[in-house]
Amino acid sequence: MGRFKCRFAVGSPTGLRSGAFTVWTSRNDIYIAGRNIGGSMKTSLHESGKRHSGLTSTFFQEPGTLEMWGLANRHADEWIGGYQISETTTLEFAIAFPKSDLRLFSDPKLNPNKIKWLPEPPQGCHLEVALLIETEPSDTEEWPGKTIMGTQFLDSYVLPDGRILWLVYHSIPESPTPKSIHEELKLVIKKSMQANPNMQFTGGHRLIVGQISDDGVRCYVDLAADRYNN
C-alpha cells in the first residue's frame, strides 16, 4: 500500500489565496505542515496515540534553534489522542483559513496543478479543514460530519491498520485573533524586520498560529503577515 499525500489551499492560483498545506502519511502515522514552515515545523499524529507539534528533527539540529523559538525541546505541544465526536470517529486536527487573510500572490516554487484548491468562504467566515479518523465506516454517512456539520469532501485514505483518514471542510464564522496573539505576531514581524531591514512583508508571507479549542482540539490558523506590519 502506497503513501498518502494531499496538498491543498483556499482560493485560486490566479486570485486571492491562502498558504498551502500538506497532509501525508508514513505507515500508520499522519503528518501536517504548512508550506511556509514545512522544513522547520510539523504536526505528527502517531499510531500509538501520541501527538505533537514542533520542530522537525533536521531543523532542531541547527545551532541556536531552541533559543530562537524559546523552546526547552523540539516539541512545542504534546497531547494524547483526538477529540471523540462519535463511538467510531475522532476529530484529530483542524486548519482554519480566514477570508480576511486571503491575498493575491504567487509562489514560483509551488506547482498550482498539484494543489487542491478549495472555495473561498463567505465574508466574515473562515474555511476550516478538519482531519478525522474513523475506526469503522459509517452506515449512514458518506463521510463524517456530512449531515450534522454540513462538511464537504476533500480526500480520504485507508491506513494500513484499517483506520480511515478523512479530510473534510466547511465554512464557519470567523473568530477575531486574540489581542495577545495579535501583539505577539506584531513583535515577531518587528524583530524580523530589524534583523532584515530590506525585507518587506507582503500577503505572500504567511504566519501559521497554533490554537487549542475548549475541547482540546489543536488547530493551525493561516494568516497574512502584512496585516501585522504596524
ZADO-1210 file (C-alpha; in nm, 4 decimals, padded with zeros to 6 digits):
<atoms>
<atom x="00.0000" y="00.0000" z="00.0000" code="MET" pos="1"/>
<atom x="00.1436" y="00.3381" z="-00.1049" code="GLY" pos="2"/>
<atom x="00.1728" y="00.6523" z="00.0994" code="ARG" pos="3"/>
<atom x="-00.0932" y="00.9218" z="00.1025" code="PHE" pos="4"/>
<atom x="-00.0273" y="01.2900" z="00.0296" code="LYS" pos="5"/>
<atom x="-00.2761" y="01.5725" z="-00.0107" code="CYS" pos="6"/>
<atom x="-00.1777" y="01.9355" z="-00.0811" code="ARG" pos="7"/>
<atom x="-00.4474" y="02.1994" z="-00.0532" code="PHE" pos="8"/>
<atom x="-00.5103" y="02.5735" z="-00.0286" code="ALA" pos="9"/>
<atom x="-00.8076" y="02.8099" z="-00.0327" code="VAL" pos="10"/>
<atom x="-00.8815" y="03.0367" z="-00.3294" code="GLY" pos="11"/>
<atom x="-00.7161" y="03.0089" z="-00.6701" code="SER" pos="12"/>
<atom x="-00.3622" y="03.0358" z="-00.8129" code="PRO" pos="13"/>
<atom x="-00.4649" y="03.3453" z="-01.0152" code="THR" pos="14"/>
<atom x="-00.6738" y="03.5209" z="-00.7493" code="GLY" pos="15"/>
<atom x="-00.6975" y="03.5634" z="-00.3751" code="LEU" pos="16"/>
<atom x="-00.5500" y="03.2658" z="-00.1974" code="ARG" pos="17"/>
<atom x="-00.4197" y="03.1229" z="00.1295" code="SER" pos="18"/>
<atom x="-00.0960" y="02.9495" z="00.2067" code="GLY" pos="19"/>
<atom x="-00.0690" y="02.5835" z="00.1044" code="ALA" pos="20"/>
<atom x="-00.0711" y="02.2885" z="00.3433" code="PHE" pos="21"/>
<atom x="00.0204" y="01.9230" z="00.3082" code="THR" pos="22"/>
<atom x="-00.1138" y="01.6186" z="00.4915" code="VAL" pos="23"/>
<atom x="00.0785" y="01.2970" z="00.4350" code="TRP" pos="24"/>
<atom x="00.1264" y="00.9547" z="00.5884" code="THR" pos="25"/>
<atom x="00.4049" y="00.7111" z="00.6649" code="SER" pos="26"/>
<atom x="00.2699" y="00.3695" z="00.7577" code="ARG" pos="27"/>
<atom x="00.0033" y="00.4431" z="01.0209" code="ASN" pos="28"/>
<atom x="00.1369" y="00.7867" z="01.1189" code="ASP" pos="29"/>
<atom x="-00.0060" y="01.1148" z="00.9861" code="ILE" pos="30"/>
<atom x="00.1799" y="01.4433" z="00.9382" code="TYR" pos="31"/>
<atom x="00.0672" y="01.8022" z="00.8757" code="ILE" pos="32"/>
<atom x="00.2716" y="02.1042" z="00.7677" code="ALA" pos="33"/>
<atom x="00.2243" y="02.4426" z="00.6035" code="GLY" pos="34"/>
<atom x="00.4389" y="02.5354" z="00.3045" code="ARG" pos="35"/>
<atom x="00.5992" y="02.8269" z="00.4933" code="ASN" pos="36"/>
<atom x="00.7048" y="02.6026" z="00.7820" code="ILE" pos="37"/>
<atom x="00.7347" y="02.2651" z="00.6116" code="GLY" pos="38"/>
<atom x="01.1100" y="02.2467" z="00.6603" code="GLY" pos="39"/>
<atom x="01.1051" y="02.3679" z="01.0190" code="SER" pos="40"/>
<atom x="00.7803" y="02.2636" z="01.1902" code="MET" pos="41"/>
<atom x="00.5176" y="01.9933" z="01.1550" code="LYS" pos="42"/>
<atom x="00.2426" y="01.8198" z="01.3493" code="THR" pos="43"/>
<atom x="00.2641" y="01.4435" z="01.3975" code="SER" pos="44"/>
<atom x="-00.0300" y="01.2139" z="01.4777" code="LEU" pos="45"/>
<atom x="00.1213" y="00.8788" z="01.5688" code="HIS" pos="46"/>
<atom x="-00.0432" y="00.5379" z="01.5602" code="GLU" pos="47"/>
<atom x="00.0403" y="00.4992" z="01.9321" code="SER" pos="48"/>
<atom x="-00.1978" y="00.7841" z="02.0194" code="GLY" pos="49"/>
<atom x="00.0812" y="01.0310" z="02.0903" code="LYS" pos="50"/>
<atom x="00.0512" y="01.3641" z="01.9108" code="ARG" pos="51"/>
<atom x="00.2869" y="01.6585" z="01.8997" code="HIS" pos="52"/>
<atom x="00.3586" y="01.9814" z="01.7140" code="SER" pos="53"/>
<atom x="00.7060" y="02.1244" z="01.6987" code="GLY" pos="54"/>
<atom x="01.0366" y="02.1482" z="01.5187" code="LEU" pos="55"/>
<atom x="01.1422" y="01.8906" z="01.2640" code="THR" pos="56"/>
<atom x="01.4413" y="01.6786" z="01.3630" code="SER" pos="57"/>
<atom x="01.6537" y="01.8381" z="01.0872" code="THR" pos="58"/>
<atom x="01.5720" y="02.1971" z="01.1822" code="PHE" pos="59"/>
<atom x="01.6134" y="02.1115" z="01.5505" code="PHE" pos="60"/>
<atom x="01.9807" y="02.0306" z="01.4937" code="GLN" pos="61"/>
<atom x="02.0650" y="02.3746" z="01.3555" code="GLU" pos="62"/>
<atom x="02.2647" y="02.5897" z="01.6037" code="PRO" pos="63"/>
<atom x="02.0598" y="02.8342" z="01.8096" code="GLY" pos="64"/>
<atom x="01.7221" y="02.6916" z="01.7024" code="THR" pos="65"/>
<atom x="01.5809" y="02.6230" z="02.0518" code="LEU" pos="66"/>
<atom x="01.6855" y="02.9671" z="02.1751" code="GLU" pos="67"/>
<atom x="01.5318" y="03.1374" z="01.8713" code="MET" pos="68"/>
<atom x="01.1981" y="02.9583" z="01.9207" code="TRP" pos="69"/>
<atom x="01.2068" y="02.9810" z="02.3015" code="GLY" pos="70"/>
<atom x="01.1601" y="02.6065" z="02.3460" code="LEU" pos="71"/>
<atom x="01.3018" y="02.3627" z="02.6027" code="ALA" pos="72"/>
<atom x="01.2902" y="02.0800" z="02.3455" code="ASN" pos="73"/>
<atom x="01.1743" y="02.0395" z="01.9876" code="ARG" pos="74"/>
<atom x="00.8122" y="01.9624" z="02.0811" code="HIS" pos="75"/>
<atom x="00.6149" y="02.2828" z="02.1425" code="ALA" pos="76"/>
<atom x="00.2915" y="02.0958" z="02.2205" code="ASP" pos="77"/>
<atom x="00.2202" y="01.7332" z="02.3116" code="GLU" pos="78"/>
<atom x="-00.1111" y="01.5553" z="02.3721" code="TRP" pos="79"/>
<atom x="-00.2764" y="01.2133" z="02.3552" code="ILE" pos="80"/>
<atom x="-00.5458" y="01.1112" z="02.1081" code="GLY" pos="81"/>
<atom x="-00.8122" y="01.3116" z="01.9270" code="GLY" pos="82"/>
<atom x="-01.1485" y="01.4525" z="02.0359" code="TYR" pos="83"/>
<atom x="-01.4153" y="01.1815" z="02.0309" code="GLN" pos="84"/>
<atom x="-01.7145" y="01.3010" z="01.8257" code="ILE" pos="85"/>
<atom x="-01.8774" y="00.9580" z="01.7962" code="SER" pos="86"/>
<atom x="-01.8126" y="00.5987" z="01.9000" code="GLU" pos="87"/>
<atom x="-01.6011" y="00.5401" z="01.5903" code="THR" pos="88"/>
<atom x="-01.4700" y="00.8868" z="01.4943" code="THR" pos="89"/>
<atom x="-01.2195" y="01.1334" z="01.6403" code="THR" pos="90"/>
<atom x="-01.1509" y="01.4904" z="01.5332" code="LEU" pos="91"/>
<atom x="-00.7719" y="01.4988" z="01.5224" code="GLU" pos="92"/>
<atom x="-00.6766" y="01.8414" z="01.3905" code="PHE" pos="93"/>
<atom x="-00.8111" y="02.1447" z="01.2058" code="ALA" pos="94"/>
<atom x="-00.6700" y="02.4139" z="00.9769" code="ILE" pos="95"/>
<atom x="-00.8526" y="02.7470" z="00.9534" code="ALA" pos="96"/>
<atom x="-00.8304" y="02.9881" z="00.6594" code="PHE" pos="97"/>
<atom x="-00.9871" y="03.3275" z="00.7413" code="PRO" pos="98"/>
<atom x="-01.1479" y="03.5058" z="00.4461" code="LYS" pos="99"/>
<atom x="-00.9863" y="03.8324" z="00.5604" code="SER" pos="100"/>
<atom x="-00.6363" y="03.6816" z="00.5263" code="ASP" pos="101"/>
<atom x="-00.6605" y="03.5680" z="00.1644" code="LEU" pos="102"/>
<atom x="-00.4197" y="03.7618" z="-00.0576" code="ARG" pos="103"/>
<atom x="-00.3144" y="03.7921" z="-00.4213" code="LEU" pos="104"/>
<atom x="00.0334" y="03.6408" z="-00.4566" code="PHE" pos="105"/>
<atom x="00.2267" y="03.3749" z="-00.6445" code="SER" pos="106"/>
<atom x="00.4646" y="03.1025" z="-00.5292" code="ASP" pos="107"/>
<atom x="00.7015" y="03.0151" z="-00.8153" code="PRO" pos="108"/>
<atom x="00.8370" y="02.7117" z="-00.6260" code="LYS" pos="109"/>
<atom x="00.4929" y="02.5533" z="-00.5981" code="LEU" pos="110"/>
<atom x="00.3136" y="02.3846" z="-00.8880" code="ASN" pos="111"/>
<atom x="-00.0503" y="02.5063" z="-00.8708" code="PRO" pos="112"/>
<atom x="-00.1638" y="02.1984" z="-01.0621" code="ASN" pos="113"/>
<atom x="-00.0598" y="01.9804" z="-00.7681" code="LYS" pos="114"/>
<atom x="-00.2796" y="02.1749" z="-00.5254" code="ILE" pos="115"/>
<atom x="-00.6434" y="02.1006" z="-00.4467" code="LYS" pos="116"/>
<atom x="-00.7996" y="02.4476" z="-00.4492" code="TRP" pos="117"/>
<atom x="-01.0888" y="02.4910" z="-00.2054" code="LEU" pos="118"/>
<atom x="-01.3567" y="02.7612" z="-00.2424" code="PRO" pos="119"/>
<atom x="-01.3260" y="03.0930" z="-00.0623" code="GLU" pos="120"/>
<atom x="-01.5517" y="03.1146" z="00.2461" code="PRO" pos="121"/>
<atom x="-01.8213" y="03.3843" z="00.2651" code="PRO" pos="122"/>
<atom x="-01.7329" y="03.7263" z="00.4030" code="GLN" pos="123"/>
<atom x="-01.6869" y="03.7158" z="00.7807" code="GLY" pos="124"/>
<atom x="-01.6150" y="03.3436" z="00.7794" code="CYS" pos="125"/>
<atom x="-01.3195" y="03.1133" z="00.7562" code="HIS" pos="126"/>
<atom x="-01.2921" y="02.7828" z="00.5787" code="LEU" pos="127"/>
<atom x="-01.1963" y="02.5031" z="00.8164" code="GLU" pos="128"/>
<atom x="-01.0354" y="02.1800" z="00.7018" code="VAL" pos="129"/>
<atom x="-01.0850" y="01.9023" z="00.9562" code="ALA" pos="130"/>
<atom x="-00.8792" y="01.5836" z="00.9888" code="LEU" pos="131"/>
<atom x="-01.0823" y="01.2954" z="01.1245" code="LEU" pos="132"/>
<atom x="-01.0013" y="00.9314" z="01.1910" code="ILE" pos="133"/>
<atom x="-01.2726" y="00.6675" z="01.1707" code="GLU" pos="134"/>
<atom x="-01.2199" y="00.3182" z="01.3063" code="THR" pos="135"/>
<atom x="-01.5230" y="00.1793" z="01.1211" code="GLU" pos="136"/>
<atom x="-01.7065" y="00.3164" z="00.8149" code="PRO" pos="137"/>
<atom x="-02.0457" y="00.4698" z="00.8848" code="SER" pos="138"/>
<atom x="-02.3661" y="00.3040" z="00.7649" code="ASP" pos="139"/>
<atom x="-02.5491" y="00.6378" z="00.7474" code="THR" pos="140"/>
<atom x="-02.2996" y="00.8968" z="00.6138" code="GLU" pos="141"/>
<atom x="-02.0612" y="00.9056" z="00.3168" code="GLU" pos="142"/>
<atom x="-01.8083" y="01.0854" z="00.5364" code="TRP" pos="143"/>
<atom x="-01.8053" y="01.2127" z="00.8979" code="PRO" pos="144"/>
<atom x="-01.9946" y="01.5350" z="00.9617" code="GLY" pos="145"/>
<atom x="-02.1633" y="01.5484" z="00.6209" code="LYS" pos="146"/>
<atom x="-02.5127" y="01.5634" z="00.7690" code="THR" pos="147"/>
<atom x="-02.4667" y="01.7303" z="01.1089" code="ILE" pos="148"/>
<atom x="-02.1863" y="01.9749" z="01.0226" code="MET" pos="149"/>
<atom x="-02.2527" y="02.0211" z="00.6514" code="GLY" pos="150"/>
<atom x="-01.8963" y="01.9273" z="00.5613" code="THR" pos="151"/>
<atom x="-01.7673" y="01.8835" z="00.2066" code="GLN" pos="152"/>
<atom x="-01.5336" y="01.6040" z="00.0997" code="PHE" pos="153"/>
<atom x="-01.1660" y="01.6828" z="00.0322" code="LEU" pos="154"/>
<atom x="-00.9851" y="01.3482" z="00.0449" code="ASP" pos="155"/>
<atom x="-00.9629" y="01.0157" z="00.2286" code="SER" pos="156"/>
<atom x="-00.7226" y="00.7282" z="00.2792" code="TYR" pos="157"/>
<atom x="-00.7395" y="00.3857" z="00.4396" code="VAL" pos="158"/>
<atom x="-00.4359" y="00.3451" z="00.6640" code="LEU" pos="159"/>
<atom x="-00.2563" y="00.0063" z="00.6689" code="PRO" pos="160"/>
<atom x="-00.4132" y="-00.0734" z="01.0097" code="ASP" pos="161"/>
<atom x="-00.7641" y="-00.0248" z="00.8651" code="GLY" pos="162"/>
<atom x="-00.8451" y="00.3149" z="01.0148" code="ARG" pos="163"/>
<atom x="-00.9830" y="00.5723" z="00.7713" code="ILE" pos="164"/>
<atom x="-00.8318" y="00.9199" z="00.7446" code="LEU" pos="165"/>
<atom x="-01.0832" y="01.1806" z="00.6285" code="TRP" pos="166"/>
<atom x="-01.0158" y="01.5376" z="00.5156" code="LEU" pos="167"/>
<atom x="-01.3345" y="01.7429" z="00.5023" code="VAL" pos="168"/>
<atom x="-01.4103" y="02.1158" z="00.5073" code="TYR" pos="169"/>
<atom x="-01.6829" y="02.3678" z="00.5848" code="HIS" pos="170"/>
<atom x="-01.7267" y="02.7410" z="00.6451" code="SER" pos="171"/>
<atom x="-01.7824" y="02.8755" z="00.9966" code="ILE" pos="172"/>
<atom x="-01.7984" y="03.2293" z="01.1429" code="PRO" pos="173"/>
<atom x="-01.4563" y="03.3888" z="01.1687" code="GLU" pos="174"/>
<atom x="-01.3207" y="03.4474" z="01.5185" code="SER" pos="175"/>
<atom x="-01.1015" y="03.7544" z="01.5727" code="PRO" pos="176"/>
<atom x="-00.7367" y="03.6935" z="01.6565" code="THR" pos="177"/>
<atom x="-00.6940" y="03.7339" z="02.0358" code="PRO" pos="178"/>
<atom x="-00.5212" y="04.0611" z="02.1254" code="LYS" pos="179"/>
<atom x="-00.2329" y="03.8793" z="02.2972" code="SER" pos="180"/>
<atom x="-00.1598" y="03.6779" z="01.9820" code="ILE" pos="181"/>
<atom x="-00.2005" y="03.9881" z="01.7649" code="HIS" pos="182"/>
<atom x="00.0620" y="04.1748" z="01.9691" code="GLU" pos="183"/>
<atom x="00.2939" y="03.8739" z="01.9701" code="GLU" pos="184"/>
<atom x="00.2754" y="03.8472" z="01.5910" code="LEU" pos="185"/>
<atom x="00.3478" y="04.2173" z="01.5525" code="LYS" pos="186"/>
<atom x="00.6573" y="04.1692" z="01.7694" code="LEU" pos="187"/>
<atom x="00.7716" y="03.8742" z="01.5553" code="VAL" pos="188"/>
<atom x="00.7377" y="04.0863" z="01.2408" code="ILE" pos="189"/>
<atom x="00.9203" y="04.3772" z="01.4056" code="LYS" pos="190"/>
<atom x="01.2135" y="04.1579" z="01.5121" code="LYS" pos="191"/>
<atom x="01.2335" y="04.0014" z="01.1667" code="SER" pos="192"/>
<atom x="01.2411" y="04.3441" z="01.0008" code="MET" pos="193"/>
<atom x="01.5115" y="04.4617" z="01.2422" code="GLN" pos="194"/>
<atom x="01.7213" y="04.1576" z="01.1532" code="ALA" pos="195"/>
<atom x="01.6488" y="04.2066" z="00.7816" code="ASN" pos="196"/>
<atom x="01.5996" y="04.5837" z="00.7228" code="PRO" pos="197"/>
<atom x="01.5401" y="04.5441" z="00.3486" code="ASN" pos="198"/>
<atom x="01.2690" y="04.2811" z="00.3917" code="MET" pos="199"/>
<atom x="00.9087" y="04.3804" z="00.3268" code="GLN" pos="200"/>
<atom x="00.6320" y="04.1514" z="00.4472" code="PHE" pos="201"/>
<atom x="00.3539" y="04.1061" z="00.1923" code="THR" pos="202"/>
<atom x="00.0431" y="03.8902" z="00.1684" code="GLY" pos="203"/>
<atom x="00.2614" y="03.6165" z="00.0245" code="GLY" pos="204"/>
<atom x="00.4378" y="03.5873" z="00.3590" code="HIS" pos="205"/>
<atom x="00.2205" y="03.3653" z="00.5755" code="ARG" pos="206"/>
<atom x="00.2043" y="03.3257" z="00.9523" code="LEU" pos="207"/>
<atom x="00.0795" y="02.9981" z="01.0971" code="ILE" pos="208"/>
<atom x="-00.0574" y="03.0226" z="01.4500" code="VAL" pos="209"/>
<atom x="-00.1377" y="02.7225" z="01.6671" code="GLY" pos="210"/>
<atom x="-00.4538" y="02.7337" z="01.8778" code="GLN" pos="211"/>
<atom x="-00.6313" y="02.4942" z="02.1156" code="ILE" pos="212"/>
<atom x="-01.0118" y="02.4853" z="02.1434" code="SER" pos="213"/>
<atom x="-01.2051" y="02.4367" z="02.4677" code="ASP" pos="214"/>
<atom x="-01.2412" y="02.0699" z="02.3648" code="ASP" pos="215"/>
<atom x="-00.8645" y="02.0347" z="02.3348" code="GLY" pos="216"/>
<atom x="-00.8668" y="02.0197" z="01.9534" code="VAL" pos="217"/>
<atom x="-00.5494" y="02.1623" z="01.8019" code="ARG" pos="218"/>
<atom x="-00.5724" y="02.3960" z="01.5057" code="CYS" pos="219"/>
<atom x="-00.3451" y="02.5877" z="01.2687" code="TYR" pos="220"/>
<atom x="-00.4680" y="02.9317" z="01.1569" code="VAL" pos="221"/>
<atom x="-00.3250" y="03.0591" z="00.8281" code="ASP" pos="222"/>
<atom x="-00.2713" y="03.4382" z="00.8459" code="LEU" pos="223"/>
<atom x="-00.1310" y="03.7023" z="00.6105" code="ALA" pos="224"/>
<atom x="00.1845" y="03.8651" z="00.7530" code="ALA" pos="225"/>
<atom x="00.1132" y="04.2059" z="00.6008" code="ASP" pos="226"/>
<atom x="-00.1673" y="04.2783" z="00.8477" code="ARG" pos="227"/>
<atom x="00.0886" y="04.2778" z="01.1299" code="TYR" pos="228"/>
<atom x="00.3408" y="04.5199" z="00.9767" code="ASN" pos="229"/>
<atom x="00.2379" y="04.8072" z="01.2044" code="ASN" pos="230"/>
</atoms>
